C-alpha cells in the first residue's frame, strides 16, 4: 500500500464511532449493567441497548420476548439511571426500539433523565421514526436496515437465499436511502455490515447521514469497513477496537524490508546465473575435448 493510502486509512480509523452491541455481549451477557461497564472499560464511545415493550406493557432492556422471559431484565428507567453515574456517564447511548409503540414514553424517559443530548434512538420501524421526529425534533434518530426479526445467518439451509437477498439489497438500498433519508428525518443509518458497499457509503454521504455497521465481530472486516468510509462500528466484542488500532509499521520500514528482500532476491539470482554460466563453460570444455582429434 502506498504511503499516502496508509495515512488516509489511519485517519479514517481514528475518526469512527466505537459502539458496544448490548454493551459487550462477547465479554459478559448483554443488556446488563455489567456488560455496559465492560464495554466502557474497552474503549467504546456509545453503548447500544435494546428497548422492548414486555408482555406486561413495561419498557425493559431486552432483545426479544424470549430474552425477556429467560432472565430478569433491567427496566428502562433503571438502565438510564446507570448512565448518570461513573463509568457510564461519559458515553453516548443508542436505544434500539424493537417494536412500534410507546415512542413517547421512550423519548420522555430520555428527556426526564437529561439524556437527550447523549442519546440516539434507532429502529427498523419507519412508523416509529416518523412519530419520534414529531415528538422530539432535536433527538438523533437512526434507521436500522434491513428489517428482520431473526438472525437467519445461523441456518445453513438459508445460505443460498441469503446470498441472493443480500446481493439484491446491495443494489437497491443506496438509491432508497438517498430517496427516503430526508423524509424520515434520520441522522444515521444502521446497516447490516454485509450489505455495505462503496456505493452505500457514497449514498450516505449524499444523504448527509452517518453510516453505522452492525454487528461486526471480525477485526479484518472492521478494517475493510473503515477503509471504505463507514463512520461507526457496532460489535459484540469491543476488544477488537484496540486490536485494529495497533499502529502499523511506518512506511519507511516497509520500504526498507521491501528493498532488503529485493536485494536478497537479486543476489540469489546473480549466484544462480553465475553457477549456470560456470556449468555451461565446463560442459563446453568437455564437449571440445571429446571432439578434438587424437594426437598421432
C-alpha beads as a LAMMPS data file, in Angstrom:
LAMMPS data file: protein, C-alpha beads

296 atoms
295 bonds

1 atom types
1 bond types

-500.0 500.0 xlo xhi
-500.0 500.0 ylo yhi
-500.0 500.0 zlo zhi

Masses

1 110.0

Atoms # bond

1 1 1 0.000 0.000 0.000
2 1 1 1.366 3.451 -0.869
3 1 1 2.368 5.828 1.937
4 1 1 -0.487 8.216 1.106
5 1 1 -3.088 5.407 1.166
6 1 1 -1.872 4.203 4.563
7 1 1 -2.193 7.693 6.042
8 1 1 -5.720 8.047 4.635
9 1 1 -6.736 4.670 6.114
10 1 1 -5.257 5.564 9.508
11 1 1 -7.154 8.855 9.507
12 1 1 -10.479 7.111 8.760
13 1 1 -9.857 4.634 11.571
14 1 1 -9.215 7.427 14.092
15 1 1 -12.498 9.213 13.405
16 1 1 -15.058 6.426 13.652
17 1 1 -17.644 5.805 16.402
18 1 1 -16.933 2.736 18.577
19 1 1 -20.191 1.093 19.665
20 1 1 -20.729 -1.812 22.038
21 1 1 -23.635 -4.046 20.979
22 1 1 -25.766 -4.639 24.109
23 1 1 -22.679 -3.340 25.890
24 1 1 -20.055 -6.057 25.449
25 1 1 -22.085 -9.199 24.795
26 1 1 -18.999 -11.267 23.871
27 1 1 -17.387 -10.480 27.231
28 1 1 -20.345 -10.696 29.609
29 1 1 -24.072 -11.230 28.896
30 1 1 -25.502 -8.209 27.104
31 1 1 -28.169 -5.689 28.045
32 1 1 -26.903 -5.678 31.650
33 1 1 -25.069 -3.077 33.727
34 1 1 -22.010 -5.369 33.910
35 1 1 -21.931 -5.602 30.135
36 1 1 -22.236 -1.830 29.740
37 1 1 -19.338 -1.310 32.169
38 1 1 -17.198 -3.902 30.332
39 1 1 -17.827 -2.004 27.087
40 1 1 -16.670 1.275 28.633
41 1 1 -13.558 -0.440 30.015
42 1 1 -12.768 -1.479 26.437
43 1 1 -12.981 1.998 24.983
44 1 1 -16.437 2.408 23.433
45 1 1 -17.905 5.831 22.651
46 1 1 -21.506 4.585 22.584
47 1 1 -23.492 1.690 24.026
48 1 1 -26.367 0.182 22.049
49 1 1 -29.106 -1.299 24.220
50 1 1 -32.382 -2.926 23.220
51 1 1 -35.716 -1.482 24.317
52 1 1 -38.706 -3.808 24.289
53 1 1 -42.271 -3.490 25.497
54 1 1 -42.744 -6.668 27.509
55 1 1 -45.977 -8.651 27.788
56 1 1 -46.992 -6.654 30.885
57 1 1 -46.572 -3.414 28.968
58 1 1 -43.358 -2.211 30.657
59 1 1 -40.355 -0.924 28.736
60 1 1 -37.427 -3.217 29.532
61 1 1 -33.904 -3.694 28.223
62 1 1 -34.176 -6.961 26.273
63 1 1 -33.668 -8.088 22.691
64 1 1 -36.906 -10.065 22.307
65 1 1 -39.618 -11.822 24.330
66 1 1 -37.515 -14.972 24.731
67 1 1 -34.682 -12.873 26.184
68 1 1 -37.083 -11.028 28.484
69 1 1 -38.615 -14.259 29.794
70 1 1 -35.298 -16.113 30.245
71 1 1 -33.970 -13.678 32.851
72 1 1 -34.999 -10.672 34.907
73 1 1 -34.297 -7.785 32.519
74 1 1 -33.452 -4.252 33.561
75 1 1 -36.283 -1.783 33.399
76 1 1 -35.581 1.086 31.020
77 1 1 -35.635 3.517 33.961
78 1 1 -33.006 1.523 35.897
79 1 1 -30.797 1.300 32.825
80 1 1 -30.983 5.047 32.172
81 1 1 -30.275 5.766 35.852
82 1 1 -26.990 3.863 35.471
83 1 1 -25.910 6.204 32.654
84 1 1 -25.966 9.152 35.058
85 1 1 -23.134 7.714 37.200
86 1 1 -19.498 6.750 36.511
87 1 1 -18.263 5.000 34.489
88 1 1 -21.297 5.174 32.192
89 1 1 -21.773 8.943 32.454
90 1 1 -19.169 9.647 29.757
91 1 1 -20.582 7.563 26.911
92 1 1 -23.456 8.018 24.486
93 1 1 -26.472 5.721 24.288
94 1 1 -28.368 4.216 21.395
95 1 1 -31.791 2.862 22.339
96 1 1 -32.723 0.284 19.717
97 1 1 -36.537 0.248 19.750
98 1 1 -37.575 -3.300 18.876
99 1 1 -41.311 -2.849 18.311
100 1 1 -43.528 0.060 17.269
101 1 1 -45.491 1.809 20.007
102 1 1 -44.539 3.609 23.224
103 1 1 -42.319 6.051 21.301
104 1 1 -43.494 8.949 23.507
105 1 1 -42.652 7.006 26.666
106 1 1 -39.140 6.228 25.450
107 1 1 -38.444 9.811 24.339
108 1 1 -39.918 11.077 27.613
109 1 1 -37.688 8.778 29.675
110 1 1 -34.581 10.100 27.909
111 1 1 -35.721 13.693 28.375
112 1 1 -36.609 13.079 32.025
113 1 1 -33.095 11.779 32.682
114 1 1 -31.490 14.708 30.851
115 1 1 -30.021 12.307 28.297
116 1 1 -31.414 13.621 25.012
117 1 1 -28.095 15.220 24.018
118 1 1 -26.216 11.958 24.641
119 1 1 -28.754 9.685 23.006
120 1 1 -29.957 8.289 19.716
121 1 1 -32.988 6.096 19.083
122 1 1 -32.621 3.566 16.273
123 1 1 -35.302 1.275 14.903
124 1 1 -36.341 -0.768 11.882
125 1 1 -39.847 0.690 12.196
126 1 1 -40.390 3.589 9.779
127 1 1 -43.656 4.448 11.547
128 1 1 -41.747 4.915 14.822
129 1 1 -39.127 7.147 13.199
130 1 1 -41.819 9.480 11.878
131 1 1 -43.535 9.654 15.295
132 1 1 -40.282 10.297 17.133
133 1 1 -39.285 13.100 14.776
134 1 1 -42.548 14.898 15.584
135 1 1 -42.199 14.254 19.312
136 1 1 -38.572 15.371 19.670
137 1 1 -37.314 17.418 16.701
138 1 1 -33.749 17.540 18.078
139 1 1 -33.414 13.890 19.067
140 1 1 -30.964 11.936 16.901
141 1 1 -32.633 9.093 15.023
142 1 1 -31.199 6.052 13.274
143 1 1 -32.846 3.889 10.624
144 1 1 -31.896 0.227 11.120
145 1 1 -31.789 -1.734 7.864
146 1 1 -32.869 -4.246 6.674
147 1 1 -35.976 -5.040 8.692
148 1 1 -35.676 -8.517 10.167
149 1 1 -36.776 -10.212 13.363
150 1 1 -34.451 -13.219 13.279
151 1 1 -30.773 -13.957 12.689
152 1 1 -31.173 -16.026 9.531
153 1 1 -27.392 -16.452 9.176
154 1 1 -27.490 -19.206 11.821
155 1 1 -29.436 -21.512 9.475
156 1 1 -27.187 -23.252 6.923
157 1 1 -30.123 -24.168 4.697
158 1 1 -30.877 -20.454 4.294
159 1 1 -27.478 -19.513 2.878
160 1 1 -28.323 -19.591 -0.862
161 1 1 -31.386 -17.404 -0.263
162 1 1 -29.388 -15.067 1.992
163 1 1 -26.663 -14.601 -0.623
164 1 1 -29.262 -13.703 -3.264
165 1 1 -31.143 -11.432 -0.859
166 1 1 -28.023 -9.559 0.261
167 1 1 -26.974 -9.043 -3.376
168 1 1 -30.394 -7.547 -4.164
169 1 1 -30.290 -5.227 -1.141
170 1 1 -26.784 -4.059 -2.058
171 1 1 -28.106 -2.985 -5.450
172 1 1 -31.353 -1.427 -4.220
173 1 1 -30.693 0.181 -0.837
174 1 1 -28.299 3.023 -1.790
175 1 1 -30.951 4.624 -4.002
176 1 1 -33.643 4.009 -1.382
177 1 1 -31.523 5.705 1.279
178 1 1 -30.922 8.759 -0.887
179 1 1 -34.655 8.992 -1.618
180 1 1 -36.013 8.469 1.917
181 1 1 -33.450 9.813 4.429
182 1 1 -34.748 13.394 4.354
183 1 1 -38.424 12.366 4.611
184 1 1 -37.689 10.120 7.573
185 1 1 -35.634 12.840 9.241
186 1 1 -32.883 10.428 10.284
187 1 1 -29.366 11.355 11.346
188 1 1 -27.866 7.891 10.860
189 1 1 -28.448 4.617 9.089
190 1 1 -27.555 1.411 10.925
191 1 1 -26.852 -1.084 8.146
192 1 1 -26.162 -4.806 8.418
193 1 1 -22.460 -4.944 7.602
194 1 1 -22.839 -7.455 4.750
195 1 1 -24.957 -5.021 2.702
196 1 1 -22.411 -2.195 2.944
197 1 1 -20.616 -1.299 -0.283
198 1 1 -18.712 1.780 -1.509
199 1 1 -21.945 2.784 -3.276
200 1 1 -23.829 2.783 0.058
201 1 1 -21.063 4.853 1.662
202 1 1 -21.461 7.354 -1.179
203 1 1 -25.268 7.348 -0.768
204 1 1 -24.976 8.044 2.976
205 1 1 -22.662 10.973 2.266
206 1 1 -25.114 12.327 -0.336
207 1 1 -27.996 11.971 2.140
208 1 1 -25.958 13.611 4.902
209 1 1 -26.362 10.717 7.372
210 1 1 -23.873 8.793 9.479
211 1 1 -23.309 5.209 8.305
212 1 1 -23.005 2.668 11.139
213 1 1 -22.304 -1.028 10.534
214 1 1 -23.873 -3.768 12.680
215 1 1 -22.927 -6.277 14.076
216 1 1 -19.261 -6.843 13.193
217 1 1 -17.204 -9.326 15.228
218 1 1 -14.230 -9.789 12.893
219 1 1 -11.210 -7.472 13.025
220 1 1 -10.381 -7.776 9.332
221 1 1 -13.954 -6.927 8.347
222 1 1 -13.885 -3.885 10.643
223 1 1 -10.730 -2.682 8.867
224 1 1 -12.378 -3.155 5.465
225 1 1 -15.455 -1.177 6.502
226 1 1 -13.441 1.685 7.977
227 1 1 -11.222 1.873 4.897
228 1 1 -14.416 2.006 2.833
229 1 1 -15.539 5.077 4.790
230 1 1 -18.019 3.676 7.345
231 1 1 -18.335 6.066 10.298
232 1 1 -19.418 3.729 13.090
233 1 1 -18.868 0.098 14.058
234 1 1 -21.190 -1.839 16.366
235 1 1 -19.666 -5.029 17.780
236 1 1 -20.311 -7.624 20.478
237 1 1 -16.593 -7.572 21.293
238 1 1 -15.187 -4.060 21.935
239 1 1 -11.736 -5.582 22.499
240 1 1 -11.452 -5.655 18.708
241 1 1 -11.128 -1.870 18.625
242 1 1 -7.749 -2.000 20.370
243 1 1 -6.663 -4.792 18.019
244 1 1 -7.379 -2.857 14.835
245 1 1 -5.950 0.371 16.206
246 1 1 -2.469 -1.033 16.863
247 1 1 -0.062 1.232 14.976
248 1 1 1.058 -0.077 11.612
249 1 1 4.751 -0.277 10.745
250 1 1 5.936 3.046 9.305
251 1 1 6.039 3.199 5.523
252 1 1 9.805 3.697 5.629
253 1 1 10.225 0.403 7.478
254 1 1 8.078 -1.353 4.882
255 1 1 10.205 0.146 2.130
256 1 1 13.400 -0.986 3.879
257 1 1 12.020 -4.513 4.211
258 1 1 10.991 -4.492 0.560
259 1 1 14.365 -3.241 -0.654
260 1 1 16.189 -5.792 1.549
261 1 1 14.041 -8.569 0.074
262 1 1 14.699 -7.282 -3.415
263 1 1 18.457 -7.148 -2.797
264 1 1 18.409 -10.666 -1.398
265 1 1 16.431 -11.961 -4.385
266 1 1 18.785 -10.195 -6.798
267 1 1 21.821 -11.671 -5.031
268 1 1 20.355 -15.187 -5.270
269 1 1 19.537 -14.668 -8.928
270 1 1 23.099 -13.460 -9.617
271 1 1 24.532 -16.518 -7.865
272 1 1 22.280 -18.841 -9.838
273 1 1 23.269 -17.100 -13.072
274 1 1 26.973 -17.368 -12.236
275 1 1 26.593 -21.052 -11.397
276 1 1 24.721 -21.695 -14.631
277 1 1 27.460 -19.883 -16.540
278 1 1 30.165 -21.978 -14.869
279 1 1 28.266 -25.185 -15.617
280 1 1 27.879 -24.072 -19.205
281 1 1 31.605 -23.380 -19.577
282 1 1 32.513 -26.756 -18.039
283 1 1 30.117 -28.542 -20.401
284 1 1 31.568 -26.700 -23.398
285 1 1 35.098 -27.616 -22.365
286 1 1 34.186 -31.299 -22.047
287 1 1 32.500 -31.236 -25.452
288 1 1 35.562 -29.615 -27.074
289 1 1 37.911 -32.167 -25.547
290 1 1 35.778 -35.031 -26.848
291 1 1 35.616 -33.585 -30.314
292 1 1 39.368 -32.771 -30.549
293 1 1 41.369 -35.224 -32.863
294 1 1 43.620 -37.719 -31.076
295 1 1 47.377 -36.999 -31.198
296 1 1 49.201 -39.246 -33.611

Bonds

1 1 1 2
2 1 2 3
3 1 3 4
4 1 4 5
5 1 5 6
6 1 6 7
7 1 7 8
8 1 8 9
9 1 9 10
10 1 10 11
11 1 11 12
12 1 12 13
13 1 13 14
14 1 14 15
15 1 15 16
16 1 16 17
17 1 17 18
18 1 18 19
19 1 19 20
20 1 20 21
21 1 21 22
22 1 22 23
23 1 23 24
24 1 24 25
25 1 25 26
26 1 26 27
27 1 27 28
28 1 28 29
29 1 29 30
30 1 30 31
31 1 31 32
32 1 32 33
33 1 33 34
34 1 34 35
35 1 35 36
36 1 36 37
37 1 37 38
38 1 38 39
39 1 39 40
40 1 40 41
41 1 41 42
42 1 42 43
43 1 43 44
44 1 44 45
45 1 45 46
46 1 46 47
47 1 47 48
48 1 48 49
49 1 49 50
50 1 50 51
51 1 51 52
52 1 52 53
53 1 53 54
54 1 54 55
55 1 55 56
56 1 56 57
57 1 57 58
58 1 58 59
59 1 59 60
60 1 60 61
61 1 61 62
62 1 62 63
63 1 63 64
64 1 64 65
65 1 65 66
66 1 66 67
67 1 67 68
68 1 68 69
69 1 69 70
70 1 70 71
71 1 71 72
72 1 72 73
73 1 73 74
74 1 74 75
75 1 75 76
76 1 76 77
77 1 77 78
78 1 78 79
79 1 79 80
80 1 80 81
81 1 81 82
82 1 82 83
83 1 83 84
84 1 84 85
85 1 85 86
86 1 86 87
87 1 87 88
88 1 88 89
89 1 89 90
90 1 90 91
91 1 91 92
92 1 92 93
93 1 93 94
94 1 94 95
95 1 95 96
96 1 96 97
97 1 97 98
98 1 98 99
99 1 99 100
100 1 100 101
101 1 101 102
102 1 102 103
103 1 103 104
104 1 104 105
105 1 105 106
106 1 106 107
107 1 107 108
108 1 108 109
109 1 109 110
110 1 110 111
111 1 111 112
112 1 112 113
113 1 113 114
114 1 114 115
115 1 115 116
116 1 116 117
117 1 117 118
118 1 118 119
119 1 119 120
120 1 120 121
121 1 121 122
122 1 122 123
123 1 123 124
124 1 124 125
125 1 125 126
126 1 126 127
127 1 127 128
128 1 128 129
129 1 129 130
130 1 130 131
131 1 131 132
132 1 132 133
133 1 133 134
134 1 134 135
135 1 135 136
136 1 136 137
137 1 137 138
138 1 138 139
139 1 139 140
140 1 140 141
141 1 141 142
142 1 142 143
143 1 143 144
144 1 144 145
145 1 145 146
146 1 146 147
147 1 147 148
148 1 148 149
149 1 149 150
150 1 150 151
151 1 151 152
152 1 152 153
153 1 153 154
154 1 154 155
155 1 155 156
156 1 156 157
157 1 157 158
158 1 158 159
159 1 159 160
160 1 160 161
161 1 161 162
162 1 162 163
163 1 163 164
164 1 164 165
165 1 165 166
166 1 166 167
167 1 167 168
168 1 168 169
169 1 169 170
170 1 170 171
171 1 171 172
172 1 172 173
173 1 173 174
174 1 174 175
175 1 175 176
176 1 176 177
177 1 177 178
178 1 178 179
179 1 179 180
180 1 180 181
181 1 181 182
182 1 182 183
183 1 183 184
184 1 184 185
185 1 185 186
186 1 186 187
187 1 187 188
188 1 188 189
189 1 189 190
190 1 190 191
191 1 191 192
192 1 192 193
193 1 193 194
194 1 194 195
195 1 195 196
196 1 196 197
197 1 197 198
198 1 198 199
199 1 199 200
200 1 200 201
201 1 201 202
202 1 202 203
203 1 203 204
204 1 204 205
205 1 205 206
206 1 206 207
207 1 207 208
208 1 208 209
209 1 209 210
210 1 210 211
211 1 211 212
212 1 212 213
213 1 213 214
214 1 214 215
215 1 215 216
216 1 216 217
217 1 217 218
218 1 218 219
219 1 219 220
220 1 220 221
221 1 221 222
222 1 222 223
223 1 223 224
224 1 224 225
225 1 225 226
226 1 226 227
227 1 227 228
228 1 228 229
229 1 229 230
230 1 230 231
231 1 231 232
232 1 232 233
233 1 233 234
234 1 234 235
235 1 235 236
236 1 236 237
237 1 237 238
238 1 238 239
239 1 239 240
240 1 240 241
241 1 241 242
242 1 242 243
243 1 243 244
244 1 244 245
245 1 245 246
246 1 246 247
247 1 247 248
248 1 248 249
249 1 249 250
250 1 250 251
251 1 251 252
252 1 252 253
253 1 253 254
254 1 254 255
255 1 255 256
256 1 256 257
257 1 257 258
258 1 258 259
259 1 259 260
260 1 260 261
261 1 261 262
262 1 262 263
263 1 263 264
264 1 264 265
265 1 265 266
266 1 266 267
267 1 267 268
268 1 268 269
269 1 269 270
270 1 270 271
271 1 271 272
272 1 272 273
273 1 273 274
274 1 274 275
275 1 275 276
276 1 276 277
277 1 277 278
278 1 278 279
279 1 279 280
280 1 280 281
281 1 281 282
282 1 282 283
283 1 283 284
284 1 284 285
285 1 285 286
286 1 286 287
287 1 287 288
288 1 288 289
289 1 289 290
290 1 290 291
291 1 291 292
292 1 292 293
293 1 293 294
294 1 294 295
295 1 295 296
